[in-house]
Amino acid sequence: MADGVHADRYKIEPGKSVHLDDWDPSDTSGFGGSEDQAKEESGRLTKKLEALQETLYAEDKHSLLIVLQAMDTGGKDGTIRRVFEGVNPQGVRVARFKEPTPEELSHDFLWRVEQKLPARGEIAIFNRSHYEDVLVVRVHNLAPKKVWRRHYDEINDFERRLADEGTTILKFYLHIDADEQKKRLQARLEDPTKEWKFSEDDLKERKYWDQYMKAYEHALEKTSKDWAPWYLIPGNHHWFRDLLVSSVIVNTLEGLKMSYPKLPEEERSVKIR
């Protein structure tokens, strides 16, 4: 991992039980330095990510799918903005999944995410994802239990197929607590540049906090696999969240051992006139 960053401790090992009460959303023990030092390290990681993304795009062999899940105000937008600052948008796509459209509802639940998967050489970031079908669908009883329980296996099979075809998958649950969400919702109301984000629906969803925590526990337990691991990221501190996510992504891309393609010898010897 990056210097001083111990992100592996936040990886959910396959088959491990998850109890969110055991995970402190304010934890920063995965980094031994100060907040200022963490921000400096994040800056260095962003520069590395910029170069790695260029190599990924040029080599055109691999693709990277990043899944971000969180409660409302959990920091998905901020993570995308800070971690990918300066990265060439040519090779990065962000897909945001809201309430399904009539067309999407006429297909199976994975159809709409398949349309947004990364091609070779691309990074795709899912702001919410196919996991909504074992989260909001479960919490609000939008489908029978026998249906959403089946989705765990279907998701695992889907992600295994993607991995077998060359897509690297990283999944991040940005974990905040109810008190932090309260502060962030209030801040939206007090900041003219953020009040547009506020919705009364956020308050309605907040009432289901305990049910969502249980749904997240089961999703993390049942779908963290070697080919598509979940990272449980403490999210109360933006600086630590961003550092961890950057560290995991950079180290994963470095592990692909990518390189820029080389021209055939006959093309390298061409004289430009």
Secondary structure, 3 states (H helix, E strand, C coil): CCCCECHHHHEECCCCCCCHHHCCCCCCCCECCCHHHHHHHHHHHHHHHHHHHHHHHHHCCCEEEEEEEECCCCCHHHHHHHHCCCCCHHHEEEEECCCCCHHHHCCCCCHHHHCCCCCCCCEEEEECCHHHHHCHHHHCCCCCHHHHHHHHHHHHHHHHHHHHCCEEEEEEEEECCHHHHHHHHHHHHHCCCCHHHCCHHHHHHHCCHHHHHHHHHHHHHHHCECCECEEEEECCCHHHHHHHHHHHHHHHHHCCCCCCCCCCHHHHCCCCC
